[in-house]
Amino acid sequence: MIKSVVIIVDQSPVGKNSAREALRLAAGFLGLGEEIDCKVVLMGDAVYFVNKNADPTVVGVDSFEEPLEMGDLSDLEIYILDTGLEDAGLTEADFVEYENLKVIDIVNLAKLIANADTSFRF
């Protein structure tokens, strides 16, 4: 039986629903009860999903608020790969308010993946 899942998202949240669907999937896993530990990792262009200064509605994309609220209500842990932040020119000051949002490096990402029973990539 699967007890832990890591969902990795590396695609831009604008023009694709990958980040939004990853958070929905993760919230679904967590909704199954405490038996499945699920974490989401945003890397590459996916880091823009947590940029508080982004307004996706300007380009006709739904707001990121709903999936983030769903994740927050589920106590979903979201990890941001530090190199993605650097590449995007973002800092932690640019993040939306989200209680379980953490920046990690590649070594800790490898540990998350190695310790999970399975992983998904969006």
C-alpha positions in Angstrom: 0.0 0.0 0.0 1.2 3.5 -0.8 1.9 5.6 2.3 3.8 8.5 0.9 3.7 10.5 -2.4 5.7 13.3 -3.8 4.2 15.3 -6.7 6.7 17.3 -8.7 5.6 20.2 -10.9 8.0 22.0 -13.2 5.7 23.5 -15.8 4.4 27.1 -15.8 1.1 27.6 -14.1 0.1 30.0 -16.9 -1.2 28.2 -20.0 -1.3 24.8 -18.3 -3.2 23.5 -15.4 -0.4 21.3 -14.1 0.2 23.1 -10.8 -3.5 23.5 -10.2 -4.2 19.8 -10.8 -1.2 18.7 -8.8 -2.6 20.6 -5.7 -6.0 19.1 -6.3 -4.5 15.6 -6.5 -2.5 16.2 -3.4 -5.5 17.5 -1.5 -7.3 14.3 -2.6 -4.6 12.1 -1.2 -4.6 14.0 2.1 -8.4 13.8 2.1 -8.1 10.0 2.2 -6.9 10.3 5.8 -3.7 10.3 7.6 -2.6 7.1 6.0 -1.1 8.9 2.9 1.6 11.5 3.4 1.7 13.8 0.3 3.9 16.7 -0.6 4.1 18.9 -3.6 7.4 20.3 -5.0 7.4 23.3 -7.3 10.5 23.8 -9.4 11.4 25.5 -12.7 8.6 27.8 -14.0 6.1 26.2 -11.5 7.5 28.5 -8.8 5.4 31.3 -10.3 2.4 29.6 -8.8 3.3 31.0 -5.3 4.2 34.5 -6.5 1.9 36.9 -4.7 2.6 39.5 -7.3 1.3 37.4 -10.2 -2.2 38.1 -11.6 -3.0 35.2 -13.9 -6.4 36.7 -14.7 -4.7 39.3 -16.8 -3.9 36.6 -19.4 -7.3 34.9 -19.0 -6.2 32.2 -16.5 -8.1 31.4 -13.4 -6.7 32.7 -10.1 -4.3 30.5 -8.2 -6.2 31.2 -4.9 -8.6 28.3 -4.9 -6.1 25.4 -5.2 -3.8 27.1 -2.7 -6.7 27.5 -0.3 -7.6 23.8 -0.8 -4.0 22.8 -0.1 -3.8 25.0 2.9 -7.0 23.5 4.4 -5.6 20.1 3.8 -2.3 21.0 5.6 -0.5 20.2 2.3 3.2 20.8 2.5 4.5 22.7 -0.6 8.3 22.8 -1.3 10.0 25.2 -3.6 13.3 24.2 -5.1 15.8 27.0 -4.4 17.2 27.0 -7.9 13.8 27.7 -9.4 13.5 30.8 -7.2 16.9 32.0 -8.3 16.1 31.5 -12.0 12.8 33.3 -11.6 14.3 36.2 -9.7 12.0 35.6 -6.7 12.6 35.5 -3.0 10.6 34.3 -0.1 9.3 37.8 0.3 7.4 37.3 -3.0 5.5 34.2 -1.7 1.7 34.2 -1.1 0.7 33.6 2.5 0.7 29.8 2.9 1.6 28.1 6.2 3.3 25.0 4.9 5.5 26.5 2.2 9.2 25.7 2.4 12.3 26.3 0.3 14.6 23.3 -0.2 17.7 22.5 -2.1 18.4 19.7 -4.5 19.8 17.4 -1.8 16.6 17.6 0.2 14.5 17.2 -2.9 16.4 13.9 -3.6 15.7 12.8 0.0 12.0 13.6 -0.4 11.8 11.5 -3.5 13.9 8.7 -2.2 11.8 8.4 1.0 8.5 8.4 -0.9 6.7 5.3 -2.0 5.9 6.9 -5.3 6.1 10.1 -7.1 4.3 11.9 -9.9 5.5 14.6 -12.3 3.4 17.3 -13.8 
